Amino acid sequence: MIFYDNIIISTNGFGVMMNMFSGRRKAVDSELLKLINSTNYKLSIEEKLSKEEEDLLQKLYNEKQILKREYIEKLDKFLIENDPYRNEKKRNMEIYGITFLLSFKCNISCSYCYQKSMNKVPGVITKEYVSAAIEFLNWYGDRYDVNKNIDSIVISGGEPLLEENIETINYIIEKFCESKITLRTNGVKLKKYFDSLLMNYIDTVTISLDGEKDVHLRRIEGNLDYDDIIDGIKMVLKHGIHVRIACVIDKTSYKTIPNFIDYLKAEEILGNENCEIHFGTVLDVNEPDNLHKGFNNVFEVREMIEYVYNTIPEYSNVINFMPELDYLSRAFTRPWNTPFNCSIRGCAQENPVSMMLLPNGEISYCDYFGKKEQIIGTYYPKNSFDIDKLHNFAGRSIYDFENCRECIFRIMCKGGCPKYQNFNGHPMCGILKNEYIMNNLSKFLPEVLNNSYTNKLISRNQEGCKTDIESGSCR
């Protein structure tokens, strides 16, 4: 439910409201809910408010649960003035992370693979390309006067663990051994090539695994041994390397999650201090709500959420059903007196810069590579970098679109994915403009009304942290 610039999540006569600009939260009981509903209705039909309803509005203004226009304008002014794309002195041109997409070749075919719809470029990254990438990083560092050390290196594909890539992978590890290195793999050949890889320098291995053997195999085409994948995971854990299991779920598989968790615990994989698991639905960044309709719609996602929360609530925080739901949940349940995340751009690669190095020598800004417009430079056979193109692609913000500038969700939504904005000509509002979801938030975010902080808030009937928009700090 939307009330002025607040979202209200409620059920059974109680709930929580949160201001979408300041993040300020307030408990809502049945009497207050009734009064808010009547006020909202009268405002919608332009009917005169009662004395009690007018007093309610004044009280909420005094508490800064509803913000005056001048405060919101100050926040907008602060965010614009500190926008690194509008103020070059604020722009950090350092490269935080590099992804080596070794090739688009893969030894299996997953039914939901997002790369199927991508503009696959030919070629394979070899040692020669890696050396060229190092030269590019030195050239880039000199040109923009930034630190040449890279914090994060990701080795990916396609599937990186193919025989033709092993020597290149080790070469990357040797050259970037001071960086945090992540290997992303389907795990099919992890056991086979484990002893051939410089595993001691790898920090994290991310492995795609969608369930127990029968579940995983029916979603994948190709020649693979499920037991080899499990053995490979155990080998990695035995060497003290962090493992992140990435499990894709949909309407056909979500009820198998409890058995899968029990299986991984029995195999002494889950429970290991170096292992974590994350679940996610099949997404499509070209869809307004981010969901791939071939696998899930919003009604099916609601059923999945209810099942998970009622069956394995302790794992609900590692399942990302829809990105905007995750943002809302974290905002509502954040600890007492912690800031509300104010941003104007919906991309994790905003600042500093991250790059994906493609096997044809090109550089993509986005690791969901799909169109030529995303190419911002080359590292092979020559060095080039188009900073204007980067700024045009990545610099789209909520202040560049008229329908964003007056939207109460703009700080939460951040305008969505810049790739979607650039190729569709308008921002991605996601679930925040989905009437069904917004009217049933208690079903999509059950953890909000069962969170320890929320219960404390309800018992105290007040927010413990302050609103300080004048300084640009949102709490």
Secondary structure, 3 states (H helix, E strand, C coil): CEECCEEEEEECCEEEEEECCCCCEEEECHHHHHHHHHHHHHHHCCCCCCHHHHHHHHHHHHCCCCCCHHHHHHHHHHHHHCCCCCCHHHCCCCEEEEEEECCCCCCEEECCCHHHHCCCCCCCCCHHHHHHHHHHHHHHHHHHCCCCCCCEEEEECCCCCCHHHHHHHHHHHHHCCCCEEEEEECCCCHHHHHHHCCHHHCCEEEEECCCCHHHHHHCEEECCCHHHHHHHHHHHHHCCCEEEEEEECCCCCHHHHHHHHHHHHHCCCCCCCCEEEEEECCECCCCCCCECCCCCCHHHHHHHHHHHHHHCHHHHHHEECCHHHHHHHHHHHCCCCCCCCCCCCCCCCCCCEEEEECCCCEEECCCCCCCHHHEEEECCCCCEECHHHHHHHHCCCHHHCHHHHCCCCHHHHCCCCHHHHHHHCCCCCHHHHCHHHHCCHHHHCCCHHHCHHHHHHHHHCCCCCCCEHHHCECC
